[in-house]
Amino acid sequence: QKEVEQDPGPLSVPEGAIVSLNCTYSNSAFQYFMWYRQYSRKGPELLMYTYSSGNKEDGRFTAQVDKSSKYISLFIRDSQPSDSATYLCAMSAGYQKVTFGIGTKLQVIP
Amino acid sequence: NAGVTQTPKFQVLKTGQSMTLQCAQDMNHNSMYWYRQDPGMGLRLIYYSASEGTTDKGEVPNGYNVSRLNKREFSLRLESAAPSQTSVYFCASSGLAGYTDTQYFGPGTRLTVL
């Protein structure tokens, strides 16, 4: 079993939809949780960062962490075609080593 | 402020050839990383350097060597390239050791080994 599981998709939604992206993990030591966005043929860029459990909101993006269920989510409200990208979850127990999910490819259709 | 830069952007090698991928960051970060990204495998850590003067193996270090030249630069060397090393290589850096592991990535190097 991988430490971090993420459905690779692809996920296709119409413009304006609410998108839910998820990851599960098995390492209970993880306490730093991140979401990266990667456009085609580009490097990943940090989108959201949360520490421990709870929610964090930034504009149209909301990150949720449920440590009791070992489950994290990224919600995108009012999705736009420019949100079409691959979204990678990432998590760490500290000490600089980060474990990434394989990424979910999202397509927002105009 | 360029962030993380990588050279070259593209490279084609023949089996057995060697090459060095260069990475530099201008964010005064302590830690730097080399990853490879393959379809269905995600990002896999090859080597990392927690601080200037130190390097450690990651998940897939075989066939690679690294040098942390100074605080800004971290290079990845393939001594004898193999087709299995065809991949996209990303360099990353992070700043506050032990507190946050948010990493900032370069644009990548697309390597094909024939």
Contacts between the chains, C-beta under 8 A, distances in Angstrom:
chain1	res1	chain2	res2	distance
A	6	B	42	8.0
A	8	B	40	7.2
A	32	B	100	6.7
A	32	B	101	5.4
A	34	B	101	7.6
A	34	B	102	6.1
A	36	B	105	7.9
A	41	B	108	7.7
A	42	B	107	6.3
A	42	B	108	7.3
A	43	B	4	7.6
A	43	B	90	5.5
A	43	B	105	3.7
A	43	B	106	5.4
A	43	B	107	5.0
A	43	B	108	5.3
A	44	B	43	7.4
A	44	B	90	7.3
A	44	B	105	4.9
A	45	B	104	8.0
A	45	B	105	6.9
A	46	B	102	5.3
A	46	B	103	7.4
A	46	B	104	6.8
A	49	B	100	7.0
A	49	B	102	5.3
A	88	B	42	7.2
A	88	B	43	7.1
A	90	B	103	8.0
A	92	B	101	4.2
A	94	B	98	6.0
A	94	B	99	7.9
A	94	B	101	7.0
A	95	B	98	6.7
A	96	B	31	5.2
A	96	B	48	6.8
A	96	B	50	5.8
A	96	B	94	6.4
A	96	B	97	6.3
A	96	B	98	7.5
A	96	B	101	5.7
A	97	B	45	7.1
A	97	B	48	7.4
A	97	B	58	7.9
A	97	B	101	7.6
A	98	B	45	8.0
A	98	B	101	5.0
A	98	B	103	6.2
A	100	B	42	5.3
A	100	B	43	4.3
A	101	B	42	6.3
A	102	B	40	6.5
A	102	B	41	6.8
A	102	B	42	3.7
A	103	B	42	6.2
